[in-house]
Amino acid sequence: MTYYKFYHYDPSLAASCIFAIVFGLSTAWHIFTMVRARTWFLLPVVIAGIFEIAGYAARAVSHSEAPNLSLGPYVVQTLLLLVAPPLLAATMYMLLGRVIAAVDGEAYSLVPTKWLTKIFVASDVVCFIVQLGGAGLMASAQAATSATGAHIVLAGLIIQIVVFGLFVVVAGMFHRRLQASQRQARQPQQATLLPQTFLLVLYVTSGLVLVRNIVRVAEFIEGFDGYIILHEAFLYVFDALPMAAVMAIFNGWHPSRLVKNVAGGRRKASGDSSLEMGSMGSQT
């Protein structure tokens, strides 16, 4: 195998182009849907998609430069492919808050909804900044600085896994309490079918991000001469593919459907109240 200064291999042009196109199509659809539905809280998904596109495009540029690689494309792909997943995670945190609001389920949440999104998104921002700073140091030409950057990125990934684990626990407990309440009250679950579908979407997408993070942690624990970092396939199987799947799932089950459901429910409730007041007025 021919080893290069930055990657230890010749980056695959085909794989880089394929995933740049996949993320490009997915991101374009997210932009269209976000603007049409005015779901601006999904902007992190769009930014994450743009980061993924630029990251894999940079790898394609590195392929064209081989064997005389320049630092720029390597730095771009290192930074952007590391920090894109936390943006998708932030969207999941915000989506859980909207699921809880959709079923008026404040009482079933371990964390008050006014704090839930703030706590998890703030934690995600910390992970984002830590990984961004570490990735920047990794791009240094000095081995000691690069190693320090890898340790910082590793810390950020571990924090993200812990936060994500707590998030899944909060979502799972909310789901369990909601279902238990419905069984006790003998309420049909059809009324909350859409919100509960989005809870399943959160479980699947969270699992994909967790798998990606765990493999990344293993990669940084092994170090620059580890098996994972020396084999490009791991990047595409355990990073590119899961992140593309997360964006595709949100394409198919777009959160705008949940937002419309909440808005429709509020309008219906408001209309029912108006009818009730009108009926009381006519009786008097």
C-alpha positions as CSV (number, residue, x, y, z in Angstrom):
1,M,0.0,0.0,0.0
2,T,1.2,3.5,-0.8
3,Y,1.1,5.8,2.3
4,Y,0.6,9.5,2.0
5,K,1.4,12.2,4.5
6,F,-2.1,12.9,5.8
7,Y,-4.4,10.0,5.0
8,H,-2.0,7.0,4.9
9,Y,-3.8,6.0,1.7
10,D,-5.0,7.5,-1.5
11,P,-8.5,8.8,-0.8
12,S,-11.2,7.1,-2.9
13,L,-12.5,9.4,-5.6
14,A,-15.5,7.3,-6.3
15,A,-16.6,7.1,-2.7
16,S,-16.0,10.8,-2.1
17,C,-18.0,11.8,-5.1
18,I,-20.9,9.4,-4.4
19,F,-21.4,10.6,-0.8
20,A,-21.0,14.3,-1.9
21,I,-23.8,13.7,-4.3
22,V,-25.9,11.8,-1.8
23,F,-25.6,14.5,0.8
24,G,-26.1,17.2,-1.9
25,L,-29.5,15.7,-3.0
26,S,-30.6,15.2,0.6
27,T,-29.6,18.7,1.7
28,A,-31.3,20.3,-1.3
29,W,-34.6,18.5,-0.4
30,H,-34.2,19.6,3.3
31,I,-33.7,23.2,2.2
32,F,-36.8,23.1,0.0
33,T,-39.0,21.5,2.7
34,M,-37.6,23.8,5.4
35,V,-38.4,26.9,3.4
36,R,-41.8,25.7,2.3
37,A,-42.9,24.6,5.8
38,R,-41.0,27.4,7.6
39,T,-39.5,25.0,10.0
40,W,-36.4,27.1,10.7
41,F,-35.4,24.9,13.7
42,L,-34.2,22.4,11.1
43,L,-31.5,24.7,9.9
44,P,-28.8,22.6,11.7
45,V,-29.7,19.7,9.5
46,V,-29.1,21.8,6.4
47,I,-25.8,23.1,7.8
48,A,-24.7,19.5,8.7
49,G,-25.5,18.5,5.1
50,I,-23.4,21.3,3.7
51,F,-20.5,20.3,6.0
52,E,-20.8,16.7,4.7
53,I,-20.8,17.8,1.1
54,A,-17.8,20.0,1.6
55,G,-16.0,17.3,3.6
56,Y,-16.3,14.7,0.9
57,A,-15.6,17.1,-1.9
58,A,-12.4,18.0,-0.1
59,R,-11.4,14.3,0.0
60,A,-12.0,14.2,-3.7
61,V,-9.7,17.1,-4.1
62,S,-7.1,15.3,-2.1
63,H,-7.3,12.3,-4.4
64,S,-6.7,14.6,-7.4
65,E,-3.6,16.0,-5.7
66,A,-2.0,12.7,-4.7
67,P,0.8,12.0,-4.1
68,N,1.7,15.6,-3.4
69,L,-1.2,16.5,-1.1
70,S,-1.8,20.0,0.3
71,L,-2.9,20.7,3.8
72,G,-6.1,22.7,3.0
73,P,-8.4,19.9,1.8
74,Y,-7.2,17.6,4.5
75,V,-8.0,20.2,7.2
76,V,-11.5,20.9,5.6
77,Q,-12.5,17.2,5.6
78,T,-11.1,16.6,9.1
79,L,-13.0,19.5,10.6
80,L,-16.3,19.2,8.8
81,L,-16.8,15.5,8.9
82,L,-16.2,15.6,12.7
83,V,-18.5,18.4,13.5
84,A,-21.5,17.7,11.2
85,P,-23.0,14.9,13.4
86,P,-23.4,17.2,16.5
87,L,-25.6,19.4,14.4
88,L,-27.9,16.5,13.5
89,A,-27.9,15.6,17.2
90,A,-29.1,19.1,18.1
91,T,-32.0,18.6,15.7
92,M,-33.0,15.4,17.5
93,Y,-33.0,17.2,20.8
94,M,-35.3,19.9,19.5
95,L,-37.6,17.3,17.9
96,L,-38.2,15.5,21.2
97,G,-39.4,18.8,22.7
98,R,-41.9,19.1,19.9
99,V,-43.1,15.5,20.3
100,I,-43.8,16.2,23.9
101,A,-45.6,19.4,23.0
102,A,-47.7,17.5,20.4
103,V,-49.2,15.2,23.0
104,D,-49.2,17.8,25.8
105,G,-46.9,15.4,27.7
106,E,-45.1,17.7,30.1
107,A,-46.1,15.5,33.0
108,Y,-44.5,12.5,31.5
109,S,-41.0,14.0,30.8
110,L,-38.1,13.5,33.2
111,V,-36.9,17.0,32.3
112,P,-39.3,20.0,32.0
113,T,-39.8,20.9,28.4
114,K,-38.6,24.5,28.9
115,W,-35.3,23.1,30.0
116,L,-35.0,19.9,27.9
117,T,-34.0,21.4,24.6
118,K,-31.8,24.1,26.3
119,I,-29.9,21.5,28.4
120,F,-29.2,19.0,25.5
121,V,-28.5,21.6,22.8
122,A,-26.1,23.5,25.2
123,S,-24.3,20.2,25.8
124,D,-24.2,19.6,22.1
125,V,-22.7,23.0,21.5
126,V,-20.0,22.2,24.0
127,C,-19.3,18.9,22.2
128,F,-19.2,20.8,18.9
129,I,-16.7,23.4,20.1
130,V,-14.5,20.8,21.8
131,Q,-14.4,18.6,18.6
132,L,-13.9,21.7,16.4
133,G,-10.9,22.9,18.5
134,G,-9.4,19.4,18.7
135,A,-9.8,18.9,14.9
136,G,-8.0,22.2,14.3
137,L,-5.1,21.1,16.4
138,M,-5.0,17.7,14.6
139,A,-4.3,19.5,11.4
140,S,-1.0,20.8,12.8
141,A,2.3,19.7,11.2
142,Q,3.7,19.1,14.6
143,A,3.2,15.6,16.0
144,A,2.8,16.6,19.6
145,T,0.1,19.3,18.8
146,S,-1.7,16.8,16.5
147,A,-1.7,14.2,19.2
148,T,-3.1,16.8,21.7
149,G,-5.9,17.6,19.2
150,A,-6.8,13.9,18.9
151,H,-7.1,13.6,22.7
152,I,-9.4,16.7,22.7
153,V,-11.6,15.3,19.9
154,L,-11.7,12.0,21.8
155,A,-13.0,13.8,24.9
156,G,-15.6,15.6,22.9
157,L,-16.8,12.3,21.4
158,I,-17.0,10.7,24.8
159,I,-19.0,13.6,26.1
160,Q,-21.4,13.4,23.1
161,I,-21.9,9.7,23.7
162,V,-22.8,10.3,27.4
163,V,-25.2,13.1,26.5
164,F,-26.8,11.0,23.8
165,G,-27.2,8.2,26.2
166,L,-29.0,10.4,28.6
167,F,-31.2,11.8,25.8
168,V,-32.3,8.3,24.8
169,V,-33.1,7.5,28.4
170,V,-35.3,10.7,28.7
171,A,-37.0,9.9,25.4
172,G,-37.6,6.3,26.4
173,M,-39.0,7.1,29.8
174,F,-41.3,9.7,28.3
175,H,-42.5,7.2,25.7
176,R,-43.1,4.5,28.4
177,R,-45.0,6.9,30.7
178,L,-47.2,8.2,27.8
179,Q,-48.2,4.6,26.8
180,A,-48.8,3.7,30.4
181,S,-51.1,6.7,30.9
182,Q,-53.0,5.8,27.8
183,R,-53.5,2.2,28.9
184,Q,-54.7,3.3,32.3
185,A,-57.1,5.8,30.9
186,R,-58.1,3.4,28.1
187,Q,-57.4,6.0,25.5
188,P,-56.8,4.9,21.9
189,Q,-53.2,5.3,20.8
190,Q,-54.3,6.5,17.3
191,A,-54.6,10.0,18.7
192,T,-50.8,10.1,19.3
193,L,-49.8,7.9,16.5
194,L,-47.8,10.5,14.6
195,P,-45.8,11.7,17.7
196,Q,-45.1,8.1,18.7
197,T,-43.9,7.5,15.1
198,F,-41.4,10.3,15.5
199,L,-40.2,8.8,18.8
200,L,-39.3,5.7,16.8
201,V,-37.6,7.9,14.3
202,L,-35.6,9.4,17.1
203,Y,-34.6,6.0,18.4
204,V,-33.3,4.8,15.0
205,T,-31.5,8.1,14.2
206,S,-30.0,8.2,17.7
207,G,-28.8,4.6,17.3
208,L,-27.1,5.5,14.0
209,V,-25.3,8.5,15.6
210,L,-24.3,6.4,18.6
211,V,-22.7,3.7,16.3
212,R,-20.8,6.4,14.4
213,N,-19.6,8.0,17.7
214,I,-18.5,4.7,19.2
215,V,-16.5,3.8,16.1
216,R,-14.9,7.2,16.1
217,V,-14.0,6.8,19.8
218,A,-12.3,3.5,19.0
219,E,-10.5,5.2,16.1
220,F,-9.0,7.9,18.3
221,I,-8.2,5.5,21.1
222,E,-6.2,3.4,18.6
223,G,-4.2,6.5,17.6
224,F,-2.7,7.5,14.2
225,D,-1.3,4.1,13.5
226,G,-4.5,2.2,14.5
227,Y,-6.3,-0.3,12.3
228,I,-9.4,1.9,11.8
229,I,-7.7,5.1,10.7
230,L,-5.5,3.1,8.3
231,H,-8.5,1.7,6.4
232,E,-10.7,4.1,4.6
233,A,-13.6,1.8,4.5
234,F,-14.4,2.4,8.1
235,L,-15.0,6.1,7.4
236,Y,-17.7,5.3,4.7
237,V,-19.3,2.3,6.5
238,F,-19.5,3.8,10.0
239,D,-19.6,7.6,9.4
240,A,-20.7,8.5,5.9
241,L,-23.4,5.8,5.6
242,P,-25.0,6.3,9.0
243,M,-25.1,10.1,8.6
244,A,-26.6,9.8,5.1
245,A,-29.2,7.4,6.6
246,V,-30.1,9.9,9.3
247,M,-30.7,12.7,6.8
248,A,-32.6,10.3,4.5
249,I,-34.8,9.2,7.4
250,F,-35.6,12.9,8.2
251,N,-36.3,13.3,4.4
252,G,-38.9,10.5,4.6
253,W,-40.4,11.4,8.0
254,H,-39.9,15.2,7.9
255,P,-40.4,16.9,11.2
256,S,-42.6,19.5,9.5
257,R,-45.4,16.9,9.6
258,L,-45.2,16.9,13.4
259,V,-45.2,20.7,13.5
260,K,-48.3,20.9,11.3
261,N,-50.0,18.3,13.5
262,V,-49.3,20.4,16.6
263,A,-50.5,23.5,14.9
264,G,-53.7,21.7,13.7
265,G,-54.3,20.4,17.1
266,R,-54.1,23.9,18.6
267,R,-56.4,25.3,16.0
268,K,-58.9,22.5,16.7
269,A,-58.7,23.1,20.4
270,S,-59.2,26.8,19.9
271,G,-62.2,26.1,17.7
272,D,-63.7,23.7,20.2
273,S,-63.4,26.3,22.9
274,S,-65.0,29.0,20.7
275,L,-67.9,26.6,19.9
276,E,-68.3,25.8,23.6
277,M,-68.4,29.5,24.5
278,G,-70.9,30.2,21.7
279,S,-73.1,27.3,22.9
280,M,-73.0,28.6,26.5
281,G,-73.9,32.1,25.2
282,S,-76.9,30.8,23.2
283,Q,-78.1,28.9,26.2
284,T,-78.1,32.0,28.3
